């Protein structure tokens, strides 16, 4: 009896181990699997999906299954996009409210759509050459900046050589030299007219914006060009800049939380980015009149989103839309000021 009990203990221990440890050997030679325990986390299965980690009960290791997963992923993503974009365009308030209230699986999340729309916008800017022709004043500013940066580069390299000989740390100097070389390379590419080959200079956020504002006053054309080339790097900053202003539309309201305002702002920025894309494409094909008409859409879209997202009446949505347009202008000014300080700081 003792031997049978020992054998039973071994079998029970093996079954227990199988139920708590990931199973990596349950796929048969034909590439298919039908498990009683999750192959990912080892949890006993009671349905088609693991209740602990969400993995499907049936795991396939075939080339056909790989392409099936790929197709499913693409179509699933596209399904979300086509369920989100129509609402974003025509019923933005409904989209915002439904997402805030928990309908997440059927819509693209605000931040994912924001990243996609910003990437798309700047890709279209690059392809259509919409940064524009560099003015003569900017070219002269670039020439002067090149001269100053080359002098700085020579001094830094001399300091680096002296520090290396004295066996002193040179990491900080190497970083400054690398940044300055990137600046020189960018300026040389822009001066030669090769805007596509011009990289965006490395930047550091200063303690204040005063230096950038002073440079902007001396050479506004160059600053405008830098704003256009650096804007995508800091586009995310518009969200935290905008949220406090949206909060001011509902001060001390207990109905709405900051999360609601963040979703509202992010979806609104997604639409505005796509509107810019449409305007750039219209302009690229010569439909400048249609591109100009797009400027009439943002107030209407803001009104509909405010009205639907916050459950407002017509009057409440109208005066808040007027304020929101003013706040949007302030946010753009603040955003531009930050870019001036960052983009012209050295």
C-alpha positions in Angstrom: 0.0 0.0 0.0 2.9 2.3 0.8 4.2 2.0 -2.8 0.8 2.7 -4.3 0.4 5.8 -2.1 3.9 7.0 -3.1 3.0 6.6 -6.8 -0.3 8.5 -6.2 1.6 11.3 -4.6 4.0 11.5 -7.6 1.1 11.6 -10.1 -0.8 14.2 -8.0 2.3 16.3 -7.8 2.8 16.2 -11.5 -0.8 17.2 -12.1 -0.4 20.1 -9.7 2.8 21.3 -11.4 1.0 21.2 -14.7 -1.8 23.3 -13.4 0.4 26.2 -12.1 3.4 26.2 -14.4 3.4 27.3 -18.1 3.1 24.4 -20.5 5.4 24.6 -23.4 5.1 21.2 -24.9 1.4 20.7 -25.6 1.5 21.4 -29.3 1.2 18.3 -31.5 3.3 17.5 -34.6 0.6 18.9 -36.9 0.9 22.3 -35.2 -2.5 22.3 -33.4 -3.3 22.3 -29.7 -6.3 21.7 -27.5 -5.2 22.1 -23.9 -6.9 21.6 -20.5 -4.4 24.1 -19.0 -3.3 27.5 -20.4 0.0 27.1 -22.3 0.9 30.7 -21.3 0.4 30.7 -17.6 -0.7 27.2 -16.6 -4.1 28.1 -15.3 -6.8 25.3 -15.7 -9.1 26.2 -18.6 -12.9 26.3 -18.3 -13.7 27.8 -21.7 -12.2 28.9 -24.9 -10.0 31.6 -23.2 -7.9 31.6 -20.1 -9.6 33.7 -17.4 -6.2 34.7 -16.0 -4.3 36.0 -19.0 -6.8 35.9 -21.8 -4.9 33.5 -24.2 -7.0 31.4 -26.5 -7.4 27.7 -25.6 -6.4 26.5 -29.1 -2.8 27.4 -30.0 -1.5 26.8 -33.6 2.0 26.6 -34.8 1.5 26.6 -38.5 2.4 29.1 -41.3 -1.2 29.4 -42.2 -2.1 30.3 -38.6 0.6 33.1 -38.7 -1.0 34.7 -41.7 -4.4 34.3 -40.2 -3.3 36.1 -37.1 -1.7 38.8 -39.2 -4.9 39.3 -41.3 -7.1 39.2 -38.2 -4.9 41.9 -36.5 -5.1 44.2 -39.5 -8.8 43.8 -40.0 -9.4 44.1 -36.3 -7.5 47.4 -36.2 -9.2 48.6 -39.3 -12.5 47.7 -37.9 -11.8 49.9 -34.9 -10.6 52.8 -37.1 -13.7 52.6 -39.3 -15.9 52.5 -36.2 -14.0 55.5 -34.7 -13.4 57.9 -37.6 -17.1 58.5 -38.7 -18.0 59.4 -35.1 -14.9 61.5 -34.7 -15.9 63.5 -37.8 -19.6 63.9 -37.3 -20.5 62.9 -33.7 -17.3 63.7 -31.7 -19.3 64.3 -28.6 -20.9 60.9 -28.7 -17.5 59.3 -29.3 -16.0 61.1 -26.4 -18.9 60.3 -24.0 -19.1 56.6 -25.0 -15.3 56.1 -24.6 -15.3 57.9 -21.2 -18.2 55.8 -20.0 -16.3 52.6 -20.8 -16.9 51.5 -24.4 -13.2 51.0 -25.1 -13.0 47.7 -27.1 -14.9 49.1 -30.2 -13.0 52.4 -30.6 -9.3 53.3 -31.1 -8.0 54.9 -27.9 -7.5 58.7 -28.0 -3.8 58.5 -27.5 -3.2 55.8 -30.1 -5.3 57.8 -32.6 -3.4 61.0 -31.6 0.0 59.4 -32.2 -1.2 58.1 -35.6 -2.7 61.4 -36.7 0.4 63.4 -35.7 2.6 60.9 -37.5 0.4 61.1 -40.6 0.3 64.9 -40.5 4.0 65.3 -40.5 4.5 62.5 -43.0 2.2 64.5 -45.4 4.1 67.7 -44.6 7.3 65.9 -45.6 5.9 64.4 -48.8 4.2 67.6 -50.0 7.1 69.9 -49.1 4.7 72.0 -47.1 7.3 73.4 -44.9 7.8 75.9 -47.7 10.6 77.8 -49.3 13.2 79.2 -46.9 13.1 83.0 -47.1 16.3 85.0 -47.8 16.3 86.4 -44.3 16.4 82.9 -42.9 19.2 81.9 -45.2 21.3 84.8 -43.9 20.5 83.8 -40.4 21.6 80.3 -41.1 24.9 81.5 -42.5 25.6 83.6 -39.4 24.6 80.7 -37.1 26.8 78.4 -39.0 29.8 80.7 -38.5 29.1 81.0 -34.8 28.6 77.2 -34.3 31.8 76.4 -36.1 33.7 78.7 -33.8 32.0 77.1 -30.8 32.8 73.6 -32.2 36.5 74.5 -32.6 36.6 75.8 -29.0 34.9 72.7 -27.6 37.1 70.3 -29.5 40.2 72.2 -28.1 38.7 71.9 -24.6 38.1 68.2 -25.1 41.6 67.6 -26.3 43.1 69.4 -23.3 40.8 67.5 -20.9 41.7 64.2 -22.4 45.4 64.9 -22.0 44.8 65.9 -18.4 42.9 62.7 -17.8 39.7 64.6 -17.0 36.1 63.4 -17.7 35.1 64.3 -21.3 31.6 62.8 -21.5 29.9 66.1 -21.1 32.1 67.7 -23.7 31.5 64.8 -26.1 27.7 65.3 -25.8 28.0 69.0 -26.5 30.2 68.4 -29.5 27.9 65.8 -30.9 24.9 68.2 -30.5 26.8 71.0 -32.1 27.9 68.8 -35.0 24.3 67.8 -35.6 23.3 71.5 -35.6 26.0 72.3 -38.1 25.0 69.4 -40.4 21.4 70.5 -40.3 22.2 74.1 -41.0 24.4 73.1 -44.0 21.7 70.9 -45.4 19.1 73.7 -45.1 21.4 76.3 -46.6 22.0 74.1 -49.6 18.2 73.7 -50.1 18.2 70.0 -49.2 15.3 70.2 -46.7 14.6 66.5 -46.8 18.1 65.7 -45.9 18.2 68.1 -43.1 17.8 66.4 -39.7 16.2 68.1 -36.8 18.7 69.5 -34.4 19.1 68.0 -30.9 17.5 70.3 -28.3 17.6 70.8 -24.5 14.8 72.4 -22.6 16.1 75.6 -21.0 15.1 76.9 -17.6 13.3 79.8 -19.3 12.4 81.0 -22.7 14.1 84.3 -22.7 17.1 83.3 -24.8 14.8 81.9 -27.5 12.6 85.0 -27.6 15.6 87.2 -28.0 16.8 85.1 -30.9 13.3 85.1 -32.4 13.3 88.9 -32.4 16.6 89.0 -34.2 15.7 86.4 -36.9 12.0 85.7 -37.1 12.1 83.8 -40.4 14.6 81.3 -39.1 12.5 80.8 -36.0 9.4 80.1 -38.1 11.3 77.4 -40.0 12.5 75.8 -36.7 9.0 75.8 -35.3 7.8 73.9 -38.3 10.6 71.3 -38.2 10.5 70.8 -34.4 6.8 70.9 -33.8 6.2 67.2 -34.1 8.7 66.3 -31.4 6.6 68.3 -28.8 3.1 67.9 -30.2 2.1 65.9 -27.2 2.7 69.0 -25.1 -0.6 70.5 -26.5 -2.6 68.0 -24.4 -1.4 69.1 -20.9 -1.5 72.7 -22.0 -5.1 72.4 -23.2 -6.7 70.4 -20.3 -6.6 73.2 -17.7 -8.4 75.5 -20.1 -11.1 72.9 -20.8 -11.5 72.5 -17.0 -12.2 76.3 -16.8 -15.3 75.7 -19.0 -16.7 73.6 -16.1 -15.1 75.0 -13.0 -15.5 73.0 -9.8 -18.0 70.6 -11.6 -18.4 67.3 -9.9 -19.9 65.7 -13.0 -16.8 65.7 -15.0 -13.3 64.6 -14.1 -9.9 65.5 -15.5 -9.9 62.2 -17.4 -13.0 63.4 -19.3 -11.2 66.5 -20.3 -8.1 64.7 -21.4 -10.2 62.4 -23.6 -12.1 65.4 -25.0 -8.9 67.3 -25.8 -7.1 64.3 -27.3 -9.9 63.3 -29.7 -10.3 67.0 -30.7 -6.6 67.2 -31.5 -6.9 64.0 -33.6 -9.6 65.6 -35.7 -7.7 68.9 -36.1 -4.6 67.0 -37.2 -6.5 65.1 -39.8 -8.1 68.3 -40.9 -4.6 69.7 -41.5 -3.7 66.6 -43.5 -6.8 67.2 -45.7 -5.8 70.8 -46.2 -2.3 69.9 -47.2 -3.5 67.3 -49.7 -6.0 69.7 -51.2 -3.3 72.3 -51.5 -0.9 69.8 -53.1 -3.4 69.1 -55.9 -4.2 72.7 -56.4 -7.5 72.8 -54.6 -6.6 75.9 -52.5 -10.2 77.1 -52.3 -11.3 73.8 -50.7 -8.3 74.0 -48.3 -9.3 77.5 -47.3 -12.9 76.4 -46.5 -11.6 73.8 -44.0 -10.9 76.7 -41.6 -14.7 77.0 -41.1 -14.9 73.4 -39.7 -13.1 73.7 -36.3 -15.7 75.9 -34.5 -18.5 73.7 -35.7 -16.7 70.5 -34.6 -15.8 72.0 -31.2 -19.5 72.9 -30.7 -20.7 69.5 -31.6 -18.1 67.8 -29.4 -18.8 70.0 -26.4 -22.6 69.6 -26.8 -22.4 65.8 -27.0 -19.6 65.0 -24.6 -20.8 67.1 -21.7 -24.6 66.9 -22.4 -25.0 70.7 -22.9 -27.8 72.7 -24.3 -27.5 74.9 -27.3 -26.7 78.1 -25.4 -24.3 76.5 -23.0 -22.4 74.8 -25.9 -22.3 78.1 -27.9 -20.7 80.3 -25.3 -18.3 77.5 -24.3 -17.3 77.1 -28.0 -16.5 80.8 -28.2 -14.3 80.5 -25.1 -12.7 77.4 -26.3 -11.7 79.1 -29.6 -10.0 81.8 -27.5 -8.4 79.2 -25.3 -7.1 77.3 -28.4 -5.4 80.5 -29.6 -3.8 80.9 -26.2 -2.6 77.3 -26.2 -1.1 77.6 -29.6 0.7 80.8 -28.5 2.1 79.0 -25.5 3.1 76.0 -27.5 4.9 78.3 -30.0 6.7 80.1 -27.2 7.9 76.8 -25.8 9.1 75.7 -29.3 10.9 79.0 -29.7 12.7 78.5 -26.4 13.6 74.9 -27.1 14.3 75.2 -30.8 16.6 78.2 -30.6 18.4 77.3 -27.4 22.1 76.3 -27.6 
